């Protein structure tokens, strides 16, 4: 079939529509998160105290588990693990204590703001910084994780966050309190606090440009 | 190399596969469904299915695009069944932006609006396998061999479906100078 014939046949097809770049990225984040999720073993409904759960499993594979965020009841909300390649993996056991997580990351030299965004909401205002580096310039989120940590979490590369810069991390949280997707960028300037507002589109980061 | 890595469950290789073919899968899904929102679902489900079925990728072969478009074909044929498998996952997919249907706008730009409208109506009335083969060959630019791979059928079947579909479209569209008077033979591709 020659090009003219193809073109004529194509005229019978419904008109196309370019998939907006941000929507393409959004679906990619979703697909990769689901793939990551499918690779995990089924999680027990009852969450065990994190030291019992993480350390035996991860000791062989990870360099060092250095911090646990302890809640009022003594159960750890998260664990921070330094991986061999210098990246940092954060395992979330419960969706709380973002302030503690930020403080622990700061102790590791990473100035970060972390926000949990429940389904149906988003952070406001957007964008939260006037100077966000493009992902190609500073790939903060690491996917897939260089190692295979157990549990729900995310991995970041602290090397891309320079002095005076801030890692901005928004985590989409599903109804069953798991990470649905992550949006992570590096900001050169100050970062506005996240005020959660209702948003049926549930965007992470600045809203897509269609 | 890519095939082997995907077979082994290399997520980074799969991410590259997405980067390379997401738009192609979306475009194909849109041509099959005619609805951008459904096409997004088909695209998402196609890649989730591709990951699930990754061990079926042959070690040898060329581009994986026909394989992906074949999965997209099956997903689009039965989006409801595929959605059931990934029901919980789809609930986590953020909804897309609202977008008006600009099909009419595009048609308005064409000087032969009535004819294009007739063609599209005729396309909509084609049998599903005929729509698929036109979307693959004319819309996605696959060769007959690649279309056959995507549809899991023979090159001969692809050609015969295409031939039938073109005759139906020709009848619907009527004579027109840009429409080829003679569609056969189709012999230059395998």
Interface residues (C-beta under 8 A of the other chain):
Chain A: X1 X2 X4 X5 X6 X7 X8 X9 X10 X11 X12 X13 X14 X15 X16 X17 X18 X19 X20 X23 X24 X26 X27 X28 X30 X31 X32 X33 X34 X35 X36 X37 X38 X39 X119 X143 X144 X172 X174 X175 X180 X181 X200 X201 X202 X203 X204 X208 X210
Chain B: X9 X11 X12 X14 X15 X18 X19 X22 X23 X26 X27 X30 X31 X34 X36 X40 X43 X44 X47 X48 X51 X52 X86 X89 X91 X92 X93 X94 X95 X96 X97 X99 X102 X103 X106 X107 X116 X119 X120 X122 X123 X134 X135 X137 X138 X139 X141 X166 X169 X173 X178 X179 X180 X183 X186 X188 X189
